[in-house]
Amino acid sequence: MYQLLSAVIVLALIPSQMSWGIPKINHGVYAQTNVAPRRTHVVPAIYFFGDSTIDSGNNNQLPTIGRANFPPYGRDFDTRHASGRFSNGKMSSDWINDFLHLPLAPPYTSPEARMYPFQGANFASAGGGILNNTGSVLGQKISGWQQIELFLERRNELIAKLGTVATSRHLRDSILYIATGGNDYTHNWITNDTDAAILPHDEFNNLLLTTFKNQLQVLYNAGARKVAVLGIGPVGCAPHFLWFTNTSTGQCMETVNQYVSEFNDGLREMLISFNQQNQGAHFVYRDIWNVVYSMAKFPQNYGFTNGDTACCGTGNYGGGSRCLNPSMVCENPAAHVWWDEYHPSHRASNVIARQVWSGVDPSTTTGNSTSTTEYSFLTIRQLAALDLSDG
């Protein structure tokens, strides 16, 4: 089915001189109009794809344990409401919205996504990954391919409202923000939930990269030109896996981190060739491995006092159970890099977002990189300012 989907969308849409935008409103509030407004921002909208690190509530109505629509989640968010975000406050995607001066992109499964179709959307789903079966052990989720299908559905809605040319301009100037792959490691390599676990790690990485490249090609063929792709963070340093390995020293699962580093190297080089093969493509790699690893190991350098223990959880490092009720919350969430057993805190997400927004792009992807490729990707800040109207 997906091969057919890719074949159908084979022609890039026609770019031109206009783009559509949305008026700035207070953070945490959705736009108050259903009419395509005049352009007021360099970037008219942002579209999010990925997993629980940026899911803003798509899983709320799904039969899954991968949900966060209950307290104490959201206790430090603008609305003090558990919206479905796996955080005590904002995720990196929310901070990027702030930096772009855009209203929060609503989860696509919410009524707001139908009401305000011009301001982007969040398709991310907790448990989802690059591979279709990733995260199925948790219950229903929206896989990477399914998220792309929803994006194409939104594209068709925009064409019906704006026409093909204006939709092309809108998608050309919008930013797509993709944070995926971590669950593919968590559920396939660490906990052995799928058949992919039997593959040698290099074959597994190749499977992920090949599948992901096909997904990016569909997005490009549908009109996307500005795309920020986050590398996978140091999965082996999450509190759950410190608890899982029963370490007494806070030692990360460095073998897994090495495999993730190799994936990141492959992803970075794949994006270089992707941009060379697709005219006008600006699909940029943004590294989070280094900053998350550094926060976990040297929290004091970032104003934290704890870099290995979840603020909300039980057991060693707070990694033995999910964050289920307010009584499990630590005294000072702002002092912790990790909010729960897998996800960074509100403050840590701000540090991550600032790195992907304007941080220096290293010539290699991670601290464990063996890549010799020299190539400097744009930051999201530079991507936002990029004028493609003449392209």
Kinemage of the C-alpha trace (Angstrom):
@kinemage 1
@onewidth
@group {chain A} dominant
@subgroup {mainchain}
@vectorlist {calphas} color= white
{ca met a 1} P 0.000 0.000 0.000
{ca tyr a 2} L 2.758 2.400 0.883
{ca gln a 3} L 4.610 1.756 -2.355
{ca leu a 4} L 1.408 2.703 -4.154
{ca leu a 5} L 1.045 5.769 -1.968
{ca ser a 6} L 4.560 6.891 -2.872
{ca ala a 7} L 3.924 6.299 -6.556
{ca val a 8} L 0.725 8.340 -6.560
{ca ile a 9} L 2.387 11.460 -5.200
{ca val a 10} L 5.210 11.682 -7.694
{ca leu a 11} L 5.045 15.304 -8.785
{ca ala a 12} L 6.160 18.197 -6.607
{ca leu a 13} L 3.576 20.953 -6.324
{ca ile a 14} L 4.183 24.247 -8.131
{ca pro a 15} L 5.863 26.888 -5.976
{ca ser a 16} L 5.119 30.600 -6.312
{ca gln a 17} L 5.344 33.934 -4.546
{ca met a 18} L 2.712 33.747 -1.779
{ca ser a 19} L 2.339 31.907 1.499
{ca trp a 20} L -0.343 31.767 4.113
{ca gly a 21} L 0.092 32.506 7.787
{ca ile a 22} L -1.702 32.819 11.069
{ca pro a 23} L -1.934 35.658 13.579
{ca lys a 24} L 0.047 35.300 16.763
{ca ile a 25} L -2.039 34.459 19.807
{ca asn a 26} L -1.355 33.606 23.441
{ca his a 27} L 0.597 30.402 23.985
{ca gly a 28} L -1.557 27.373 24.674
{ca val a 29} L -4.606 28.816 22.871
{ca tyr a 30} L -5.738 27.787 19.412
{ca ala a 31} L -6.457 30.253 16.631
{ca gln a 32} L -9.848 31.942 16.601
{ca thr a 33} L -10.517 31.955 12.879
{ca asn a 34} L -11.251 29.438 10.159
{ca val a 35} L -10.385 31.833 7.348
{ca ala a 36} L -6.925 31.764 5.764
{ca pro a 37} L -5.360 34.985 7.126
{ca arg a 38} L -2.740 37.242 5.633
{ca arg a 39} L 0.848 36.235 6.076
{ca thr a 40} L 2.267 37.578 9.341
{ca his a 41} L 5.164 35.145 9.848
{ca val a 42} L 8.022 33.771 7.822
{ca val a 43} L 6.660 30.300 8.584
{ca pro a 44} L 2.899 29.906 8.071
{ca ala a 45} L 2.569 26.637 9.983
{ca ile a 46} L 4.432 23.729 11.510
{ca tyr a 47} L 3.622 20.017 11.242
{ca phe a 48} L 4.891 17.494 13.792
{ca phe a 49} L 5.548 13.773 13.277
{ca gly a 50} L 6.943 11.325 15.788
{ca asp a 51} L 6.452 9.600 19.102
{ca ser a 52} L 5.671 10.361 22.750
{ca thr a 53} L 8.460 12.940 22.959
{ca ile a 54} L 6.227 15.297 20.936
{ca asp a 55} L 2.731 13.720 21.064
{ca ser a 56} L 0.410 16.538 22.183
{ca gly a 57} L -2.669 14.369 22.734
{ca asn a 58} L -3.324 12.188 19.689
{ca asn a 59} L -3.405 9.059 21.853
{ca asn a 60} L -6.016 10.407 24.266
{ca gln a 61} L -8.888 8.596 22.570
{ca leu a 62} L -7.004 5.462 21.540
{ca pro a 63} L -7.162 2.104 23.360
{ca thr a 64} L -3.587 2.162 24.647
{ca ile a 65} L -1.603 2.487 27.844
{ca gly a 66} L 0.538 5.027 25.978
{ca arg a 67} L -1.439 8.021 27.224
{ca ala a 68} L -0.646 10.965 29.481
{ca asn a 69} L -4.007 12.735 29.769
{ca phe a 70} L -4.164 12.561 33.562
{ca pro a 71} L -2.439 14.310 36.484
{ca pro a 72} L 0.327 14.931 37.306
{ca tyr a 73} L 1.151 15.298 33.592
{ca gly a 74} L 0.705 18.901 32.502
{ca arg a 75} L 1.015 20.340 36.020
{ca asp a 76} L 3.514 22.983 34.820
{ca phe a 77} L 2.011 23.518 31.358
{ca asp a 78} L 0.512 26.909 30.461
{ca thr a 79} L -3.026 25.664 31.113
{ca arg a 80} L -2.065 23.441 34.096
{ca his a 81} L -4.031 20.776 32.234
{ca ala a 82} L -3.052 17.188 31.385
{ca ser a 83} L -3.477 17.526 27.628
{ca gly a 84} L -1.769 14.259 26.713
{ca arg a 85} L 1.802 15.544 26.666
{ca phe a 86} L 4.354 13.242 28.298
{ca ser a 87} L 5.812 16.068 30.352
{ca asn a 88} L 5.155 18.152 33.411
{ca gly a 89} L 4.998 21.103 31.015
{ca lys a 90} L 6.117 21.779 27.469
{ca met a 91} L 7.835 19.408 25.072
{ca ser a 92} L 10.549 20.465 22.633
{ca ser a 93} L 7.887 20.837 19.928
{ca asp a 94} L 5.969 23.342 22.061
{ca trp a 95} L 9.095 25.417 22.610
{ca ile a 96} L 9.760 25.424 18.844
{ca asn a 97} L 6.204 26.699 18.353
{ca asp a 98} L 7.058 29.511 20.791
{ca phe a 99} L 10.302 30.364 19.022
{ca leu a 100} L 8.408 30.613 15.712
{ca his a 101} L 5.719 32.809 17.327
{ca leu a 102} L 3.049 30.401 16.132
{ca pro a 103} L 0.006 29.125 18.041
{ca leu a 104} L 0.352 25.577 19.248
{ca ala a 105} L -0.301 23.066 16.494
{ca pro a 106} L -3.320 21.018 17.672
{ca pro a 107} L -3.223 17.215 17.791
{ca tyr a 108} L -4.711 16.012 14.524
{ca thr a 109} L -7.248 13.752 16.246
{ca ser a 110} L -8.691 16.701 18.204
{ca pro a 111} L -11.683 18.872 17.191
{ca glu a 112} L -9.362 21.898 17.082
{ca ala a 113} L -7.460 20.390 14.162
{ca arg a 114} L -10.676 20.463 12.104
{ca met a 115} L -11.601 23.953 13.253
{ca tyr a 116} L -8.242 25.600 12.453
{ca pro a 117} L -6.823 23.796 9.411
{ca phe a 118} L -4.361 26.530 8.388
{ca gln a 119} L -2.132 26.534 11.460
{ca gly a 120} L -0.489 23.141 11.066
{ca ala a 121} L -1.086 19.987 13.061
{ca asn a 122} L 0.586 17.471 15.325
{ca phe a 123} L 0.431 13.883 14.044
{ca ala a 124} L 2.815 12.365 16.616
{ca ser a 125} L 1.696 9.333 18.602
{ca ala a 126} L 3.108 7.771 21.759
{ca gly a 127} L 4.437 4.319 20.951
{ca gly a 128} L 4.775 5.036 17.245
{ca gly a 129} L 7.956 4.615 15.283
{ca ile a 130} L 9.438 4.219 11.837
{ca leu a 131} L 8.378 0.568 11.568
{ca asn a 132} L 4.685 -0.298 11.502
{ca asn a 133} L 4.824 -2.851 14.352
{ca thr a 134} L 6.806 -0.664 16.723
{ca gly a 135} L 4.913 0.030 19.949
{ca ser a 136} L 2.056 -2.401 19.262
{ca val a 137} L 2.671 -4.012 22.657
{ca leu a 138} L 1.272 -0.827 24.250
{ca gly a 139} L -1.982 -0.904 22.305
{ca gln a 140} L -3.175 1.174 19.391
{ca lys a 141} L -0.956 3.954 18.084
{ca ile a 142} L -0.438 5.967 14.906
{ca ser a 143} L 2.612 4.577 13.110
{ca gly a 144} L 4.981 6.643 11.004
{ca trp a 145} L 3.295 5.625 7.768
{ca gln a 146} L -0.152 6.314 9.212
{ca gln a 147} L 0.985 9.782 10.321
{ca ile a 148} L 2.034 10.488 6.751
{ca glu a 149} L -1.363 9.329 5.497
{ca leu a 150} L -2.995 11.835 7.879
{ca phe a 151} L -0.704 14.580 6.561
{ca leu a 152} L -1.816 13.751 3.023
{ca glu a 153} L -5.403 13.904 4.213
{ca arg a 154} L -4.741 17.403 5.606
{ca arg a 155} L -3.085 18.370 2.310
{ca asn a 156} L -6.219 17.344 0.432
{ca glu a 157} L -8.341 19.411 2.835
{ca leu a 158} L -6.161 22.446 2.163
{ca ile a 159} L -6.411 21.949 -1.597
{ca ala a 160} L -10.199 21.859 -1.283
{ca lys a 161} L -10.161 25.147 0.668
{ca leu a 162} L -7.285 27.047 -0.939
{ca gly a 163} L -6.611 25.412 -4.276
{ca thr a 164} L -3.526 23.558 -5.448
{ca val a 165} L -1.224 26.555 -5.975
{ca ala a 166} L -1.871 28.189 -2.596
{ca thr a 167} L -1.537 24.833 -0.837
{ca ser a 168} L 1.794 24.335 -2.572
{ca arg a 169} L 2.995 27.704 -1.244
{ca his a 170} L 1.758 26.907 2.231
{ca leu a 171} L 3.529 23.549 2.427
{ca arg a 172} L 6.680 24.890 0.788
{ca asp a 173} L 7.055 27.593 3.436
{ca ser a 174} L 5.876 25.522 6.423
{ca ile a 175} L 8.246 23.485 8.583
{ca leu a 176} L 7.908 19.783 9.258
{ca tyr a 177} L 9.459 18.648 12.557
{ca ile a 178} L 10.127 14.927 12.911
{ca ala a 179} L 11.228 13.159 16.106
{ca thr a 180} L 11.109 9.401 15.679
{ca gly a 181} L 13.207 6.245 15.949
{ca gly a 182} L 13.603 6.002 19.719
{ca asn a 183} L 10.681 3.610 20.077
{ca asp a 184} L 12.069 1.464 17.300
{ca tyr a 185} L 15.059 0.830 19.554
{ca thr a 186} L 13.117 0.599 22.793
{ca his a 187} L 10.563 -1.925 21.547
{ca asn a 188} L 12.608 -3.818 18.978
{ca trp a 189} L 16.103 -3.979 20.351
{ca ile a 190} L 15.923 -3.531 24.100
{ca thr a 191} L 12.671 -5.237 25.090
{ca asn a 192} L 12.446 -7.574 22.061
{ca asp a 193} L 8.768 -6.902 21.331
{ca thr a 194} L 8.880 -7.619 17.578
{ca asp a 195} L 10.539 -9.915 15.054
{ca ala a 196} L 12.952 -7.112 14.118
{ca ala a 197} L 14.789 -7.875 17.362
{ca ile a 198} L 16.442 -10.886 15.745
{ca leu a 199} L 18.284 -8.733 13.193
{ca pro a 200} L 21.948 -7.818 13.719
{ca his a 201} L 22.155 -4.186 14.710
{ca asp a 202} L 23.663 -3.030 11.397
{ca glu a 203} L 20.846 -4.707 9.442
{ca phe a 204} L 18.315 -3.212 11.826
{ca asn a 205} L 19.768 0.269 11.277
{ca asn a 206} L 19.644 -0.240 7.508
{ca leu a 207} L 16.014 -1.314 7.747
{ca leu a 208} L 15.142 1.811 9.738
{ca leu a 209} L 17.033 4.145 7.399
{ca thr a 210} L 15.616 2.628 4.214
{ca thr a 211} L 12.063 2.787 5.544
{ca phe a 212} L 12.527 6.320 6.836
{ca lys a 213} L 13.973 7.535 3.538
{ca asn a 214} L 10.891 6.207 1.732
{ca gln a 215} L 8.688 8.096 4.200
{ca leu a 216} L 10.623 11.330 3.669
{ca gln a 217} L 10.306 10.911 -0.091
{ca val a 218} L 6.521 10.807 0.194
{ca leu a 219} L 6.582 14.027 2.235
{ca tyr a 220} L 8.812 15.693 -0.351
{ca asn a 221} L 6.595 14.553 -3.210
{ca ala a 222} L 3.613 16.006 -1.356
{ca gly a 223} L 5.257 19.441 -1.268
{ca ala a 224} L 7.372 19.564 1.902
{ca arg a 225} L 10.621 21.488 1.457
{ca lys a 226} L 11.657 22.612 4.963
{ca val a 227} L 12.001 19.566 7.206
{ca ala a 228} L 13.851 19.269 10.528
{ca val a 229} L 14.725 15.677 11.434
{ca leu a 230} L 15.903 15.036 14.984
{ca gly a 231} L 18.418 12.314 15.620
{ca ile a 232} L 17.668 9.767 18.324
{ca gly a 233} L 18.789 10.715 21.815
{ca pro a 234} L 20.856 8.483 24.138
{ca val a 235} L 18.108 5.934 24.782
{ca gly a 236} L 20.325 3.966 27.124
{ca cys a 237} L 20.475 6.855 29.617
{ca ala a 238} L 16.725 7.060 30.284
{ca pro a 239} L 15.853 6.267 33.937
{ca his a 240} L 13.849 3.191 32.943
{ca phe a 241} L 16.939 1.537 31.498
{ca leu a 242} L 19.107 2.478 34.449
{ca trp a 243} L 16.509 0.672 36.565
{ca phe a 244} L 16.276 -2.120 33.972
{ca thr a 245} L 20.007 -2.863 34.166
{ca asn a 246} L 20.060 -2.451 37.964
{ca thr a 247} L 23.106 -0.225 37.790
{ca ser a 248} L 24.396 1.172 41.070
{ca thr a 249} L 26.478 3.918 39.454
{ca gly a 250} L 24.035 5.518 37.007
{ca gln a 251} L 25.895 3.948 34.107
{ca cys a 252} L 23.999 4.245 30.824
{ca met a 253} L 23.429 1.274 28.507
{ca glu a 254} L 26.362 2.331 26.337
{ca thr a 255} L 26.043 -0.562 23.894
{ca val a 256} L 22.583 0.646 22.937
{ca asn a 257} L 23.820 4.230 22.833
{ca gln a 258} L 26.525 3.172 20.408
{ca tyr a 259} L 23.959 1.546 18.103
{ca val a 260} L 21.842 4.698 18.243
{ca ser a 261} L 24.924 6.781 17.424
{ca glu a 262} L 25.542 4.648 14.359
{ca phe a 263} L 21.934 5.146 13.277
{ca asn a 264} L 22.351 8.902 13.699
{ca asp a 265} L 25.474 8.857 11.547
{ca gly a 266} L 23.596 6.955 8.859
{ca leu a 267} L 20.633 9.321 9.126
{ca arg a 268} L 22.826 12.354 8.713
{ca glu a 269} L 24.523 10.977 5.621
{ca met a 270} L 21.182 9.799 4.189
{ca leu a 271} L 19.824 13.345 4.508
{ca ile a 272} L 22.857 14.758 2.705
{ca ser a 273} L 22.227 12.486 -0.288
{ca phe a 274} L 18.465 13.064 -0.051
{ca asn a 275} L 18.930 16.824 -0.452
{ca gln a 276} L 21.275 16.275 -3.367
{ca gln a 277} L 18.780 13.983 -5.109
{ca asn a 278} L 15.672 16.135 -4.574
{ca gln a 279} L 15.689 19.645 -5.992
{ca gly a 280} L 14.849 22.355 -3.481
{ca ala a 281} L 14.864 19.981 -0.518
{ca his a 282} L 16.125 21.333 2.799
{ca phe a 283} L 15.769 18.285 5.051
{ca val a 284} L 18.098 19.105 7.921
{ca tyr a 285} L 19.554 16.905 10.645
{ca arg a 286} L 19.370 18.252 14.183
{ca asp a 287} L 21.427 16.534 16.862
{ca ile a 288} L 19.975 15.979 20.334
{ca trp a 289} L 22.222 13.075 21.366
{ca asn a 290} L 25.017 15.301 22.644
{ca val a 291} L 22.916 17.742 24.633
{ca val a 292} L 20.771 15.054 26.302
{ca tyr a 293} L 23.810 12.941 27.155
{ca ser a 294} L 25.583 16.003 28.534
{ca met a 295} L 22.577 16.978 30.664
{ca ala a 296} L 22.338 13.428 32.014
{ca lys a 297} L 26.033 13.251 32.919
{ca phe a 298} L 26.728 16.877 33.865
{ca pro a 299} L 23.359 18.269 35.013
{ca gln a 300} L 24.941 21.062 37.031
{ca asn a 301} L 26.247 22.612 33.823
{ca tyr a 302} L 22.636 23.282 32.836
{ca gly a 303} L 21.280 24.326 36.212
{ca phe a 304} L 19.932 20.899 37.210
{ca thr a 305} L 20.857 18.978 40.331
{ca asn a 306} L 19.779 15.514 39.108
{ca gly a 307} L 20.554 14.020 35.719
{ca asp a 308} L 19.678 10.363 36.122
{ca thr a 309} L 16.549 10.030 38.269
{ca ala a 310} L 12.995 10.652 37.066
{ca cys a 311} L 11.060 13.258 39.018
{ca cys a 312} L 7.909 11.122 38.853
{ca gly a 313} L 8.347 7.371 39.278
{ca thr a 314} L 9.242 4.587 41.675
{ca gly a 315} L 12.187 2.253 42.143
{ca asn a 316} L 15.827 2.970 41.454
{ca tyr a 317} L 16.235 6.159 39.436
{ca gly a 318} L 12.434 6.482 39.364
{ca gly a 319} L 12.488 4.131 36.394
{ca gly a 320} L 10.535 1.201 37.775
{ca ser a 321} L 7.017 2.399 36.983
{ca arg a 322} L 5.024 4.956 35.084
{ca cys a 323} L 4.102 8.332 36.532
{ca leu a 324} L 0.543 7.601 37.661
{ca asn a 325} L -0.488 10.066 40.366
{ca pro a 326} L 0.577 13.371 41.949
{ca ser a 327} L 1.917 11.675 45.073
{ca met a 328} L 4.795 10.281 42.979
{ca val a 329} L 6.122 13.707 41.965
{ca cys a 330} L 9.446 14.903 43.359
{ca glu a 331} L 9.737 18.094 45.388
{ca asn a 332} L 11.300 20.185 42.605
{ca pro a 333} L 10.678 19.053 38.999
{ca ala a 334} L 12.771 21.948 37.689
{ca ala a 335} L 15.870 20.349 39.247
{ca his a 336} L 15.491 17.136 37.218
{ca val a 337} L 16.529 16.445 33.639
{ca trp a 338} L 13.967 13.615 33.468
{ca trp a 339} L 10.270 14.025 34.232
{ca asp a 340} L 9.280 10.342 34.051
{ca glu a 341} L 11.013 7.089 33.171
{ca tyr a 342} L 11.435 7.999 29.483
{ca his a 343} L 10.759 11.696 28.936
{ca pro a 344} L 12.640 14.927 29.676
{ca ser a 345} L 11.216 17.566 31.970
{ca his a 346} L 9.749 20.911 30.950
{ca arg a 347} L 13.070 22.660 31.592
{ca ala a 348} L 15.163 20.000 29.877
{ca ser a 349} L 12.892 20.169 26.833
{ca asn a 350} L 13.634 23.877 26.626
{ca val a 351} L 17.373 23.137 26.551
{ca ile a 352} L 16.828 20.536 23.816
{ca ala a 353} L 14.651 22.905 21.792
{ca arg a 354} L 17.224 25.692 21.970
{ca gln a 355} L 19.849 23.295 20.647
{ca val a 356} L 17.780 22.240 17.640
{ca trp a 357} L 16.619 25.830 17.089
{ca ser a 358} L 19.995 27.536 16.892
{ca gly a 359} L 22.711 25.212 18.159
{ca val a 360} L 25.931 24.698 16.232
{ca asp a 361} L 25.765 21.709 13.915
{ca pro a 362} L 28.808 19.485 14.556
{ca ser a 363} L 30.737 17.965 11.675
{ca thr a 364} L 29.920 14.586 13.164
{ca thr a 365} L 26.613 13.586 14.699
{ca thr a 366} L 27.421 12.274 18.163
{ca gly a 367} L 30.142 11.761 20.682
{ca asn a 368} L 30.495 8.207 19.407
{ca ser a 369} L 30.433 9.137 15.726
{ca thr a 370} L 32.788 7.528 13.251
{ca ser a 371} L 31.511 9.598 10.328
{ca thr a 372} L 34.026 11.593 8.310
{ca thr a 373} L 31.390 13.447 6.279
{ca glu a 374} L 31.807 17.229 6.395
{ca tyr a 375} L 28.458 18.929 5.877
{ca ser a 376} L 26.766 21.697 7.810
{ca phe a 377} L 22.977 21.558 8.081
{ca leu a 378} L 20.852 24.624 8.671
{ca thr a 379} L 19.406 25.235 12.121
{ca ile a 380} L 15.626 25.473 12.452
{ca arg a 381} L 16.063 29.208 12.935
{ca gln a 382} L 17.885 29.423 9.604
{ca leu a 383} L 15.384 27.069 8.003
{ca ala a 384} L 12.527 29.322 9.078
{ca ala a 385} L 14.184 32.381 7.512
{ca leu a 386} L 14.945 30.610 4.236
{ca asp a 387} L 13.070 32.225 1.323
{ca leu a 388} L 12.057 29.603 -1.251
{ca ser a 389} L 9.683 31.870 -3.204
{ca asp a 390} L 12.054 31.998 -6.172
{ca gly a 391} L 12.800 28.276 -6.087
